[in-house]
Each structure stands twice: as C-alpha cells, then as structure tokens.
Amino acid sequence: MHTLPDRLEDQAPHTVRKPVAHDSAARHVAGSAAYVDDMPEPAGTLHLAPGGSSVAAGKIRKLDLEAVKRAPDVIAVLTAKDIPGHNNIGAIVPDEPLFASDEVRFHGQPIFAVVAESYLAARKAAKLAKIQIAAARAVITVDDALAAKSKLLDDYDFINGDAAAEIAVSAHRIKGVLRIGGQEHFYLEGQAALAIPGENGEMHIHSSTQHPSEVQHIVAHLLQVKLAAVTVEVRRMGGAFGGKESQATQWAAMAALAAHVTKRACKIRLDRDDDMAMTGKRHDFRADYEIGFDGEGRIRAYDVQLAARCGHSVDLSPGVVDRAMFHADNAYYLPVSAIRSKRLKTNTVSNTAFRGFGGPQGMMAIERAIDAIAWKLKLDPLDVRLNNLYGAGRDTTPYGMQIKDNVLPELIAELARTSGYRTRRKEIAAWNKGSEFLKRGIALTPVKFGISFTVPHLNQAGALVHVYRDGSVHLNHGGTEMGQGLFVKIAQVVAEEFGLSLERVKITATNTGKVPNTSPTAASAGSDINGMAARNAAATIRGRLAEFAAKHCGVAVERISFRDDKVFADNRAMPFEEIVEAAYRARVPLSSTGFYATPNIDFDRERKNGRPFFYFAYGAACSEVVIDTLTGEMKIERVDLLHDVGRSLNPGIDIGQIEGGFVQGAGWLTSEELVYDKNGRLTTHAPSTYKIPTAFDVPEDFRVSLFKNSNREDTIWRSKAVGEPPLMLAISVFAAIADAIHSIAPGKPVPLDAPATPEAILRAVDAVRVQ
Amino acid sequence: MRKAVRFFRNGRLIERAEFSPSTTLLDYLRLEERATGTKEGCAEGDCGACTVVLRRLLEGKLVYEPVNACILLAGQADGCEVIAVEDIAGEQLHPVQQALVDHHGSQCGFCTPGFVMAGFALYHRAEQKSCSRAKVVEAISGNLCRCTGYRPIVDATLQACAKPAADKFTRDAKEASRRLKKLADGKDVFAGNEKQFFAAPASVSSLAKLYLKHPEATLIGGNTDVGLWITKELREIPKIIWLGRVKGFDKIESRAKEVRLGAAVKIEAASEALARIDSDLGELFRRFGGWQVRSAATIGGNIANGSPIGDSPPALIALGATLELQRGAKNRTIPLEKFFLEYRKQDRRRGEFVRAVTVPKLTKGEVFRCFKISKRYDQDISSLFGAIKLRLKNRKIAEARIAFGGMAGTPKRAKTVEAKLKGLSVGDRAAMEKALVSIEQDFAPLSDMRASAEYRLKAARALLLKAMLEIAGKPSQLTRAFGRRADAHAA
C-alpha cells in the first residue's frame, strides 16, 4: 500500500468513507423527487413534439406543414427558418442542424417541431405533416460504410514498431474479426427540458442534461444572445449514462427556440419511441485483429483495426474512438502494436457517449484475441491473461504512458482465490463432458480504465459554497446528478471540511449562473474534480472562520478545529452557528468559490504520446454461465466482482455503481440488440423489442467486493473514479459464453459476436460444430 | 344504469361522468391531479415506472393488484381504490420505502416509484405465503431499472416483505372493504354519449345488447394491447366497452375434465389454474408479462386480438381448447385453432365477442410441454413459442398435437410433424429427429427484429426434440438452462 501525505486524509473521517444513503433516496421512494416533467409548470406552458424524417438519406423536396398548423391547440410549428442564429447543435464540429432543412441524414432526423397547448395535441399534430423527400442511397452498417469508404473523420493510428513484421516472425499467429453491437442508453427518464423566457432576451432552462454549459452555449448561438443571457439548471436526471452528455442539448434548444418564438414557457419531453429513434447510442464496432505470440501465449505484436459506426455527424465520436484506442491494450503489455481506427459516417443517428466511451469496445477486441490464443494453445485463458499483464519493464502503453499504479496481479490473484476459479474450471469441464445439451462456461477478465478527460481542458471544475448565519451550508458545483450519487459524495466532502453533520449541507441544483464554464459530468471524473473544487471552496471559508475564531478566542490558529457541528479552540467548544454569526458580525466573508484543475496530465494527439490519464481504475470479474446448445438460451449463474475504487468516498454508493455498471454491461453484451432495417429505420425502438436486463437476469449468486487500495495520486480523499470502469467487468460474461461454446469443440475458435442473443449463441455453436 | 365511473383516491370518492374515454390512469394522475410521483417511462406497459396499485374486492376479500397506469384507462379503475406512490407513507416512510433507502435501492430514482408500488403489492400479498427471493424477482419482473442492477432492490423488498403486512392499509381494511362494497352496485356503466363513451356493462346480456348496437366499438379486457393504440399510434377510440365488470366473465370453473376460463379472467389468475394442468403452462403464464401486465391482461383479450405472437393460443390449441363466442343472444363454440383465419383476421363477426375458453385437462397417457424463446427471459415477447401434447400408448405416440406461435401469420399447428410422429416410440431418438425435420414443411416463418426465419425453424425443431427427450425420461435439469420442471412428468 502507498503511504499518504500528512493531510486531512490521515485523520479518521466522520462523514466521508461512510456508506450514507443517496441524498434524494427518501424522496425517490416517496415520489417527491422532481424531474423536469414533474416541476410545476408556469401558467400557459406549451408543449413540443418533434417531427422526423421517414427516410435515412435524401433531399427534402416539399415540406407541407399546413395540416399541422391547423390541428387543434397548435400554437406554432417550428422549422429551421425560425432560428435567429446558427442552426447547429454540434458540440465539437458544427455539423449537425437542430432541424434538417435541405438534406436528411438519418431516419427520424427532426425536421420540424409542433408547439401546442398539450403534449397529446402536439404529438397528434406532428403526425399530419406531409414531407416529400427524394431518397438517396443510405449507408447503414459498418460494413456498408467500409465498402463505401464513408468516413466522417480521418483515420487515426498508434503505431509502435512494425506489427506486421513482428507477427510474421512470431511462433504463432491468429487473425480474427469481432463485431460488437451498439447499445441504447435506456435512461428511465427520457430527454426533457423546460424553457422559460425572461426579459431582455434572457432564457432560463431546466434541462435533463449532463452538460448544462453546453446547453447554454448552443442555445445562445441558436438564439444569437450572449452566454450570460442563458441560465441552465439541473437538479437531477432520471438516468443518463452518457446519453445526456451532448444529446440532451438538442431538445433543450428546441424548447428554448419555442419559448423564444411564442414568448411562453415551453416544455419538451420525448416519447420513448422518439427518444430511441432520435438520439444516439453506444457506437457499434467491427474489430479486425491479428496477433502474434509465443508458446506461452505471450503477445509479441497486436494489430487491430477498430472501425466505428459514428452516425451522420461528429458529435463526440473523436473522443469515443480515441478512448477505444486508449483501451485497445486493456491490461496487457503490447511490445509491438498497431492500433488503428476508422470513424465511419453512416445514415444513422449520431452515436454518442455511453458509459465507457469507446473503452469497452477497445477492450472487447483484445479480450477476444486473448481467448483465441488460449484456445489455440489449449491453455487456461486466465494464464494467458496473467502472462500478458503489465509489469516491471513491461509498463509502457501504446500511447507512451508509463503505468505506475497497476494492482492487477494482486487483484486478480485475490479474485481467482475468492471465486475458486481454478477448481470451478475443472468442475465445469467435467460437468460439460456429461452434459449433451447444456454447457457451462467460466471466465475471469480484468479491467484497466484510464481516468481523465482525454481532452485536457475539460479536466477542471468549479464550486460555490455559502455559509449562512444559522450555520447551514449551501453547496453548489459544476457536476450534475444523474443517479450516480455525486451530490451526496460532495456534500460528504464539504461536511467533513466543516466538521458538520451531513444534514447541514444543503445540496442545490447545478446552475450555470452559480458555477460557470463547467465540463460535462462524464469520464467518471465527477467526484474527482468537483469534489476537489468544493473542498477548496469550503477550505477557504473554513480558513477564514479558523482565523476569526483564533482571534476571537485568543489562541493560535493551529489550535482551532472543526468537528461534531462545533468549533474547538483547544478544548473550548462553540456551536458552529455561533462562530458563524460572530464572524458575520465581524464582517468575515462567508462565501467562496473553489476551483480545481487535474494536475500532471498531458497528451499530445499529434505526437500520439504523453500522459492522457491521471491514474487508472482497476477491477476484475469472474462469471459463470450455462448455455443451451439447442436453442442458444443462456443464464448467468454466478458472478464475483472485485473492484478498485481507491479509498471509497462512499462504499454504499460505489458498490451500487459497480453492480449497476456490471449489469448494464451484461445487457449490452447479451440481450440488448439494436436492429436497423435495410432502410435505416431502427426496429427495436421501444422496450417491447429492445431488452435491457430484468431482475431475473442478475445471478442470485452475485458477490461484490471492494479491493483494498488507496489512490497513489492525490485525489479527493484518495478515492478513485467509479462511474464507468465496472461496466467493462461484464466482458467476463461474454468470455464465459464463448468458453461454454468452446467446450463443444476444444481448440477451435469461437465466432461469437456481441450481443450474444440466443440466436447469436446458436449460430456460434453451429459454427464450431461444423468447423 | 350509472353515468359515471367511480373510484377512490385516499378515501375520497372520485366520480367522473364526462371525460375522454381513452384517458389513461397515468394522465389522470399526472395531469389532472398533478400527482407526479408516478412516472412515465415508456407509455407501453413495459418498464413499470408508472406502477400503481388497485385495491379492490375480489370475492369479498381485499386484493392489491399492481397495474401499469400508462396503459390502463382511468375508467378501468371503476370500483377500485387507486393507490399511488405518494399515498403509502404515513408519518414515516412505508416499510417497503424505508427498506429501499436502507439498501441503497435507488440511484437515479426515476424507476423507484414503480418498484415501490410493485413491492407494496407484494407486501400485501406476502402475508399469506412466505416471501422468497424468487417471489420478489417475479413480483418486479415488470419493472425495469437501469442503474442499480436490481440486487439492492431485491434485498430491500425481500426484507420488507418478510414480515406480515402492518400498515395504514391493513389498519383501515374493514373501512376500505365497506367503502368498496358500496361501489359494487352491479349496474351497467355508460359514461358519455352515443358518439363517444366509456361503457362497462355489468352482465353478458347488457354487453351483447350494447355491442350489437355499437359493433364498431372497441372491446377491452386489460387494455394492455389497445393501450398502445392510444399512447403510441395516437388513434382516436371514441367508443370503448370494458369487459371488466361483466358478471361471470372473471370466473374460473374447474370441472372434472376441463377448466373453463371466462373471457375476462386475468392472466395472473389463469396462471394459477392452468399450472394445475401442467407446470410448464404455469411457467408460461408467469412469463406472459410482468406482474402489472398479468394483473390487467385477460385470457380473452390475448386470444381475441389475434396476434401471431400471443403466448396463450399455441399452448391452448395444443391442449385442444375450445372457444365460446356470443353475438346478441346467440352462442357458438368452435375449436380455438379455427378462430385464427389469417394474419390479424379472426372468425369473429360484427358484434360478436369471446365469452370463454375451455381447456381440457390432461388424461391418462397424455403429456404436455411448452417452451417460450425470447431474447430476455422475463417480460418479453416470444421469438417463437412451441407447445406439444402427446397421447401415448405403450410408450408409442398415439396422437400428437403441436402448435407454434411466431412461426406464421397466426398461431398454427404443425400437422406434418404431428403425422410423422404418430406411431413412433418415444425412446427412439433417431426416428424422432428424422420426423422433426419435416417442420420445414409446416412453417415458413419471417425474419424480424426478434429472430431470423432460419433461427426460428432451427429452434422450433430443437424445442420439439427437447420435449420428446423429456417425455422419454430425460430430466429437465439436463435439457433446460432455466424454467425447469419441478416434477419429472415423464412417460
């Protein structure tokens, strides 16, 4: 274990590191936690419904909205013509219109929006549009795009040595293809926003967004007003998972435009089917890999092409595909490598951020390659994994970062022991021999996930803390609450700083008017960066109070301490609120901002070298499954997870992130299948056809532990980010399914693609049987 | 005749005479009452975020039924007390709510009210039977959570439901029964006018008369399918006749050789009755949908809507069920399989309605198996569904009845395979496998988002093989990854 510096962390904390409940838990269960659609509506609030394209590609020839305008209770119909400023919602590249006006680029792309007296009236009217579109040839799948050389952005590669040459001289080599499906976020609360127009061009927007500052930017540009005129507020989201990082903006912008045009409050919430058809998803990938290795399964060189379906616009795809590349090694040292990427343009909705942000897809490819090595050499896949882990002298990534905090050898050893992996593998092999139709499989896979935004400037955060005269604390910061427990974690940090009980810290909605120029709550970095900023704000006030108390009591400032809702001068205790009131009367400022910028990160995208990540989060999972080789049905029977969150800020919340991330990942790789028809229409556009896991799909035998560790970097209370990394623990489920299939014909490669639906499993079973 | 729909909210009687007949209970709660605790997640009854509980009298006893308010019409609450998430806490949170807080059972919180209400319904059901993890999982199978991974929700609900119910609802049970009894007036309900109405006839004769007069009206049982016409297709449905109050329509009669299910028997109730014919049938009906769907959907509705992927028809066809239909005063009874003419076209005349379905019990020498294949085990629509009934004589197949869903435009029998199986010995695997190849002559299924044609044919054959092997004596522990049979039930 690493030693900690002489700081607050060394003291036994009162509030942080405790498994306190989510701040809103009591209101969640009582139904009193308000989401955008639950907020009291200003008088005369209008409702929006978007109208979309019925073809995937083409030119709009005629847009006849007369019947829409004449429909009952319709107040306005918005098109691109109503936009006073830029018809753009693209965050990185201005390549995506709010409303298509000439060219349509995906099935469902918004062309207009109805503003009506009620939600139902708006939706009914939207069906009355008559739109003629001259359809063009649509590029739908990854293969279509590869064949058509349809690129959204230039290819980008990390090349270290001559992979082809090294593979050629390796003792063994394998070539393979893995197709990895996308994933719908299926946040339970669909996209929603309420825009309230103010005087003098001002606009106040309640948006279910992970990125209020971006909503502010896009709305300001759309309406041609200054950023300062637009305020965006977010109390909570009903789930987001990346799906509301860039793609909440469009709907908030639409509501703001409607409010601008009608001068009335305007609300939008997407019907589930519209939400699924009109918003982006996890990128689907095709990975073509070739790997050279020795007789022990040690990798000599890895060459992979990661081809991603980005959709019709850039959105966040550069970052997503970059992150896939940054995680193409997962936990393994690649002496020679070629990590290539293609960012494909398709006539589908623009794919976007989703928990893991490309990382999971990059890892999937190498985990498959590792399994393929084990199959070929008839080794235990765990041994191949262990043989290839980063270690002493083998610690530089394909992008030139030296890994210093690797805990995987110890972590995997612990999990292999506690899960009984070795014994169970033997038992399963014996069981499979006696079972004609059902086959079991087991896999233990690791995760190494880089923490920081790979766009360096996003690694900053701000906070605002006020102390009021009754000793209550108002906490505000740039992070948003989507269910991950960020707000309570940061309240714990602030309460700790003041030595107050948690109830004294009032959590408030994220608001661009309080903390400006915020980064999205993403990249798992929410508590890392906002926690530090909030602590810095609280520490400033605490310092002023300490100084005042020292003078007030006539002791040295070092003798002042804050705990148990009191301020201590040596052994003399004063209620916190009394010192605060006295400080107020002495004209001590009781409000402060706080700021934080993540140190020691630096990555040069041109030189493809540097340190993109402040640190790595680690974990490993052991999953056991049973498959039915007659039908392809599958059940997860047992899962053991061991995950590294450093020193947890809140173990209750963190365990929830680990379990929830794992199950979400398992859904991605098994039952969640996005099906587009040949016209580019998403046919799985509702929960009746798109199947996320239910309680039955979670194994009864589900063991989750936190790995005992501390962050070697100076993070908030030595914790580690936890939002995304656990999702990738679910790769163990996919590998276990492949292992079960492999038992039918040992030594043969298993051509299982993701998601492993019953049909995909049966296809792979049949394939290994006939090989 | 009563002109208003009546239900209770927090002890207050709500009477609604004039309303749009297709108003959902969710819109009533959220838009009219501004009770926004109940959430809309999907508006199609698939996520459970809108779960509310209907407390009503069933044969004199108070029952708590979870339903999806998003696709239940406000009129269907007639005679009930509607309990929403805001209503269950007293001075303190309800035990089901408190347990969720204690177990970190909510993250984003949006699905939480739905889980609370499913848990609340289970809390009031668990008092008679001991609660188990499996029962909790079953109770929440119609609720989707995207954040937690369910484990803490299951733990919390299990803990809360471990003890007998004791809350303000058990305390006011007598008073509630008395109140609800007053609502059971046995009168026909007709709210609206000749052009637009919500009607709930109280007797078969009233129903027959009303439907003959308005044959273009839409009949609803649980509204779990028609609900989507309203919320998704935004269809105008001006005339709605709800079968939920027709006397005798919710009756299950178990006779010596058969079970007769009234058209408005809920899937939940049918499940218990049919499980006694064969455990596969019970499991099938359990997997029909989440608890909320099973508490609303009816057996008559699942048959009458004629979907090629409805789960009950193939099973009931294989069992040789018959269907009773009525038009005006005239009744007729037909074999269930004859009801399905072609895709979405049934042998149901204008003004005619399904009255009941009668399912023969298994007799000596008869064995039954049914299998549902879907991408997800619970709360999913079948990719395909296969059911088989064999009559055996000296371990030889004397008669086979096989029916599939998801393999054609209607639920359909596999007559070629049936013929080929006749006379085969159940233990003769080679002969069986050969016979099953002819399934390709029986079906030419479609490819869609659920499965490809190729997979459907392959899996259909596999299901029949599985059934044959089980019937020949292979325990289902060796043939099924899940949904295993408790009994051996072999030939």
Interface residues (C-beta under 8 A of the other chain):
Chain A: P19 A21 H22 S24 A25 A26 R27 H28 V29 A30 G31 S32 A33 A34 Y35 D37 D38 P40 L120 R123 K124 K127 H185 F186 Y187 L188 E189 G190 R236 M237 G238 G239 A240 F241 D271 R272 D273 S435 E436 F437 L438 M482 G483 Q484 G485 V626 I627 D628 L630 T631 G632 E633 M634 K635 G652 I653 I655 G656 E659 G660 G661 F662 V663 Q664 S671 E673 V675 T683 T684 A686 P687 S688 T689 K691 I692 P693 T694 A695 F696 D697 V698 E700 F702 V704 T757 P758 E759 L762 R763
Chain B: R34 A35 T36 G37 T38 K39 E40 G41 C42 A43 E44 D46 C47 A49 A84 V85 E86 A89 L93 V96 Q97 Q98 L100 V101 D102 H104 G105 S106 Q107 C108 G109 F110 C111 T112 P113 V116 R133 V136 V137 I140 S141 N143 L144 C145 R146 C147 T148 G149 Y150 R151 P152 I153 V154 K232 L234 F371 I373 S374 K375 R376 Y377 D378 Q379 D380 I381 S383 D448 M449 R450 A451 S452 Y455 K458 A459 A462 L463 L465 K466 L478 T479 R480 A481 F482
